[in-house]
């Protein structure tokens, strides 16, 4: 079974709150990696703040197009 078919089955069975829980899980796993793994922390904090802003805007564009 391909990853796309597996993801499609998950989307059909998922409740409205499952995606929010997935986002929170990724957020807290990232915080865990930042605190537990110094190499990852140095990598993440090595970028300037504006790169994170640019990436956030790029990822938000498709959502904003759907909303407005």
Buried (B, 14 or more C-beta within 10 A) or exposed (E): EEEEEEEEEEEEEEEEEEEEEEEEEEEEEEEEBBEEEEEBEEEEEEEEEEEEEEEEEEEEEEEEEEEE
